Structure formats: C-alpha cells, structure tokens
Amino acid sequence: MSLPYRLILGLLLSLGIALLAHRRRALSASGILGAVLCGTLILAFGGWAWGLALIVFFLSSSLLSHWRRRRKRSLEALFAKGGRRDLGQALANGGLATLLALLAHLWPHPAWAALFAGALAAASADTWATEVGVFSPNPPRLITTGQAVPPGTSGGVSGLGTLAAAGGALLLGGAFYLLGGLEAILFPAALQPPWTVIPLSVLGGLSGMLVDSLLGATLQGIYRCPRCGQETERRWHCAGPTQALRGQRWMNNDLVNLWGTLVGAAVAGVGALLLASLS
C-alpha cells in the first residue's frame, strides 16, 4: 500500500478513535490533535503493525484510567493533569515513537522496530504503574530513599505498580510482534519484528518507568497548596497558585514522560544491537 493511501487511512482511523475518546472524556480538545498527528504519521510511515500498536497502547491506557475511577478521584488533585489527555501528554508519550516511524521510513533498518517498541512500552509501563499502583495494599516507597510515601506521590514505587508496569510493557511488545506477523502475511514486503522485541519491550518499558520515577523524585517540579497543605504537581490548586516545594519548575510531567520514552527506546535499541552482534 502506497504512502498516500496509508496517510489517508491513518488519518481516518486515528480521527475516528480520537473523536470517540473525546466523547468518552479520555482526550481533551487539544489531545485530539496530538492523537491524530501521532496516529496518522506512525501508521503511514511505520506501517499497520506500528499504527495498531499505538492504538493498543492508547486503548489499554484509557481503559485503565477509567478503571475504578471513583476511587481514584481523591488522587487526581495530586497530578498535574487529570484523566483527559491533552496535546502535551499525547506528544510526550507518542512523539518519539512518531519520529522513529519517520526515521524507519527514510532509512529502513530492523533496529528501528526495537526502539519504537521500547519507547511505547515505557509509556505503557508508566501508565499501568500509575493506574494500578495506587491500589497497592502496601504504601509506595520513594525510589531515592526507600521512605514510605502516600499513594500518588511523584517518585513513589510499589511492588504492585512495578508488576503492572511489566504487564503493560509485555502487552505492548506482544501485540507489536503479533501484529507485525499478521502484516507480513498480508503484505509480504513488510518487515516483521523478531520475537526478541517482546523481552526488549519489557526491559525498555521497566527502564523507562524507573527513570520516570527517579525524575519524579528529584527534578520534577512539586508544589504545595498554601490553602489545604496538599502536595501536588499542579501550579494551581484550591482556586489559587501553589508554592514551589522541590524540583525544577521547567521539569513538568510531560518532560518526565518524554525522558522515560527516550530511555525505554535507548535500552531496547541497545539490547537489539547486542543480540544482533551475538547472532
């Protein structure tokens, strides 16, 4: 299938899913733009397996965001943004994957698939860790000191959250591999990712999630509301501005997520090159 046709189909598919997600309050108005941009370009330049892998990430993350939503509402004030993903979140989670799809189209090489899977697996792992980890029976521990912290604290990790992160990365890697096999059957010219993309996705996903937590505990800007005393990622709380508590103002949650995908892609890519040198 030629590039113009893939662009058109990618646009129609991503627009339809984005509008449905907006109706279900999973995307904001600006989030529609980010989802359509990433979805269209990834499917057009990467192929069907790449585009559908992005959809697997988005749908699974959106479903988890709405899972047991009532119990999560008390924690939403902690986070910089609520359950509706905006343009910044869409680009932070899918921007690197979009760039990798373009590079794979311009300079075809099997390693691009591993980098792509690692980037999306890191975004998936972080989302799953956040959405599931808040229900851990044991309090999370700050990744830098091991100190017990309240659920939802930036930089806090738990056994349940880490297990969920591995599950999210495994789902992404497994779906990408299976979708690549199906695409290779339907379109013989397509390159199928090797089975090693599955363990590399788990490795890259967990690495990206841990770096995300490390940045959340150190560099990410964290604030305190002077009215209610709540610690939060938001600069505005209880109808007023918050006070800087720790971290850097320029390191917001979107930048933290972007760094997580960069590390996830790098770890998976290095792993792919090492395996290729051994074979």
Order of alpha helices (4+ residues) and beta strands (2+ residues): alpha-alpha-alpha-alpha-alpha-alpha-beta-beta-alpha-alpha-beta-beta-beta-beta-beta-alpha
